[in-house]
Amino acid sequence: MAVIHTTDDEFETAVLNADGPVLVDFWAEWCGPCKQIAPALDELSDEYASKLTIVKINIDENPVAPTDHNVRSIPTMMIFQDGVVSATKIGAAPKGQIKDWIDETL
């Protein structure tokens, strides 16, 4: 499954009311570390297609969701389960570390 891009208007439906866990990547176009983890998230979206949805939200174009979830630096990744944040990871990390974090959370 490909990474899904969402907006403030779609956040509730795409993340909070989603069936199953959702990893949200809060990112921005100008953020180098955000660009570093993007390929890993693309690969992980395929690997976890049946277990986890990966959603990206651009914080510059969509300021409400990051503000509502106290995102203070990017990249910030949060895993939501049943509409509630169950884990948060701040900063870039190699694919293996992101995968371990997902496995620990799920």
C-alpha positions, -999 to +999 in steps of 0.1 A: +000+000+000+013+034-009+018+062+017-013+083+019-011+121+020-038+138+041-049+173+051-063+189+082-098+185+068-093+147+062-072+140+093-102+128+114-113+103+088-079+092+076-063+089+111-086+092+141-114+071+127-093+047+107-097+009+109-064-003+123-033+015+134-020+045+115+015+059+115+014+097+108+045+114+095+044+151+103+068+167+077+076+197+056+091+202+021+121+222+035+130+196+061+161+176+051+156+148+077+120+144+066+132+138+031+158+113+044+131+090+060+106+093+031+120+063+011+120+042+043+084+050+049+075+042+013+091+008+017+075+002+051+041+011+038+044-019+014+059-042+041+031-034+066+003-030+041-020-055+060-011-043+095-005-005+093-015+025+072+012+052+068-001+088+064+019+119+057+007+154+066+026+186+055+027+209+085+031+240+065-001+234+045-020+219+074-012+236+107-042+223+127-034+186+132+002+192+142-009+219+167-036+196+181-010+169+187+017+192+201+042+186+173+071+208+181+098+195+157+099+175+125+100+149+114+077+136+141+060+102+136+031+091+157+013+058+157-025+061+164-045+032+175-083+036+179-078+074+174-053+077+203-015+082+201+002+051+213+038+060+204+058+090+192+092+091+175+109+124+169+137+129+144+151+109+115+161+073+119+173+045+097+146+022+083+156-006+107+150+016+137+117+028+124+107-008+118+117-018+153+097+011+167+066+000+147+070-036+158+074-026+195+042-005+193+020-029+174 
